[in-house]
């Protein structure tokens, strides 16, 4: 059962196409996995469509009134076909303006293998170019090429029994759990959970069965314990 979700403000920005592609991809995957958030997005999309129709109707009415006024004063025979066509074009543009929704529809399901474990990628991630996997200990990571510096998106695998050293964040860190489970001092997480953290939170994710996550961050992690603190001076190079 999914326990952690994007808030309604973020869902609204997703529907309106106002989020960076990396964050929009995370929400698209979560929505595919979460009936609750899918229903919210559908409701928000309907609201947006209604507003678009109202806007188009207002424009069409103004054009009609303007055309009638010109005809009355100048005796012109103005056709309303042009205004209707303009209104229809505006309506179609408003409804199809969200690139993230189009991306999710056009994408296809694929599988990847990481350190001997096979995963099926969500369809919203399959069109994103993936870099080479690098690993250290029980962790493996591959960058996703989105060209959104300083925001970086990655796939992160933690092997069974592995963990991420305790850290906080200089910016934000978004984690969407794709497969498996992990836990930290704040709770336990399963497939579909959407976790958004900032510098006020410190955690050390630990997994018993292993997991694959989609992560997005806009600044370095700051390690808070033991020898891992030695990595902080180069944190901006490894986040």
Steps between C-alpha positions, in 0.01 A plus 500: 500500500635842401526728803693801372372727222571833325293782650209651307704809407762285329232292326342821374832621357548158338162517329572856382843398365692736729750254651853413385498181291689305769235571765213461253633154410495400869141613538398328174639171633337549841164581341518181292555303823259690728124496430446775760732750330384391155145598596624835633687570175194409294290742707761775464520436124121534472514828691773628269300393192188679631702817554639469147150460355377801698793705374438393141130580536579848630737570210246373247227719652721809486592429139133453413405828664788678326404358161137603543606850602717539190222369281252741652719808463670423171250277329757218471387140443733327750496121522514340845682194366838660565419573864375144549817358351716720724304387805539135406876539449535669838303223668713225344822679595389538861405135536816363338747739664633248758811335349541262797160339436593448133835350600334250733253390232766449235752314717538122515587248768857367514710297741847561639742276687706644787760288680315181411150625585245566226252788526217618278524875445181708527390624160561869589871426543568287194556793263767659721861444394691312771871525579728217608445330833763568765515315831664523839430238765129416504402809297472540122392811312431609141442860396206595279581760234251784543732804477336684790804613701520536792218242523623144449288188456626145556401141549639368829519135596574382854591133531331281766637588841647827369455857616577862413723671761319745727465836328298816463453718191624842394206526261207264445504126441207321340493120524241287323523134598450285190559147634587350837489664843713712728464667838654786696433684825190660347323184383479206263454535125380277218444516122337825391588702811595859414742654754599868487770613744700818565776617731282469808502119476783253573465134407680178413290271275548128569355214297469130582368376163674754275334778304506717187425871533461796268666801663512872422723751683612857440803509732743279687427264785670590828626193687467527876678200654840330512746478214228591250544863611824496302288496182332834577767723337433326168128452559405729212684265262329178609134589562 
